[in-house]
Amino acid sequence: MFPDLVYREGRKGEDLRVKFDRICCDVPCSSDAAIRKIPQKWPQWKPNDSQSLHPLQFTILKRGIELLKVGGKITYSTCSLNPIENEAVVAAALKEYPGQIRLL
């Protein structure tokens, strides 16, 4: 995970962590959408690959949100078509940060 970076020492309670205007979260995925281009992936592919990756994908997206400036933009991407890796991760983030992030 990307570490917290601090501008300088500040007063107690002051948040001086470095925040970013734009963040791209290109997370590890099951590659089910790219499998036609990666035939050697077929023997290892399992239907539950997406379920096992969901927690990691969500953790990465949450960390990206924590590092984002107010008004910044974050992109979440996978090379998967599976809703567990895409829509479900984004829906979990919207639920975790109500009123703090919005879907564009």
C-alpha positions in Angstrom: 0.0 0.0 0.0 1.0 3.6 -0.6 2.4 5.1 2.6 1.1 8.4 4.1 3.3 11.3 3.2 3.4 14.4 5.4 4.1 18.0 4.3 5.6 19.1 7.5 5.1 19.0 11.3 1.9 20.8 12.2 -0.3 21.7 15.1 -2.0 18.8 16.9 -5.1 17.6 15.1 -4.0 19.2 11.8 -4.1 16.8 8.8 -1.0 17.5 6.8 -1.0 14.3 4.8 -0.2 14.6 1.1 -3.4 14.2 -1.0 -3.7 13.7 -4.8 -5.9 15.4 -7.4 -6.2 12.3 -9.6 -5.7 8.6 -8.7 -6.0 5.5 -10.9 -6.7 2.2 -9.1 -5.9 -0.5 -11.7 -6.4 -3.4 -9.3 -5.4 -7.1 -9.7 -8.3 -9.1 -11.1 -9.3 -12.5 -12.4 -8.7 -11.3 -16.0 -11.8 -13.0 -17.2 -12.4 -10.3 -19.9 -8.8 -10.8 -21.2 -8.8 -14.5 -21.1 -9.3 -14.8 -24.9 -5.9 -13.1 -25.3 -4.3 -15.2 -22.5 -5.2 -18.9 -23.4 -2.8 -20.2 -20.7 -5.0 -18.6 -18.1 -7.9 -21.1 -18.8 -6.5 -24.1 -16.9 -6.1 -22.0 -13.7 -9.3 -20.0 -14.0 -12.0 -20.8 -11.4 -15.5 -19.2 -11.0 -14.7 -18.1 -7.4 -11.6 -16.2 -8.4 -13.6 -13.0 -8.3 -14.9 -13.6 -4.8 -11.4 -14.1 -3.5 -10.1 -10.9 -5.1 -13.0 -8.6 -4.0 -11.5 -7.8 -0.5 -8.2 -6.8 -2.0 -9.8 -4.7 -4.7 -12.0 -3.0 -2.1 -9.0 -2.3 0.1 -7.0 -0.7 -2.7 -10.0 1.4 -3.7 -10.5 2.6 -0.1 -6.8 3.5 0.2 -7.1 5.5 -3.0 -10.1 7.4 -1.6 -8.2 8.1 1.6 -5.3 9.6 -0.5 -7.7 11.8 -2.7 -8.1 15.5 -2.3 -11.6 16.9 -1.8 -12.9 17.5 -5.4 -10.3 15.0 -6.8 -11.1 12.2 -9.2 -10.4 8.5 -8.8 -10.7 5.8 -11.5 -11.2 2.2 -10.6 -10.4 -0.3 -13.3 -10.0 -4.1 -13.9 -9.7 -6.3 -17.0 -12.6 -8.3 -15.8 -16.3 -8.2 -16.7 -17.4 -9.8 -13.5 -19.8 -7.6 -11.4 -18.2 -8.9 -8.2 -14.9 -7.2 -9.2 -16.5 -4.1 -10.7 -19.9 -2.9 -9.7 -19.8 -4.7 -6.2 -16.5 -3.0 -5.3 -17.7 0.4 -6.4 -21.1 -0.1 -4.6 -19.2 -1.1 -1.4 -17.1 2.1 -1.6 -20.2 4.2 -2.1 -21.7 2.6 1.0 -18.5 3.0 3.0 -18.2 6.7 2.2 -21.8 8.0 2.0 -22.0 11.6 0.9 -18.2 11.8 0.5 -17.8 10.3 -2.9 -20.1 10.1 -5.9 -20.3 8.0 -9.1 -19.7 9.8 -12.4 
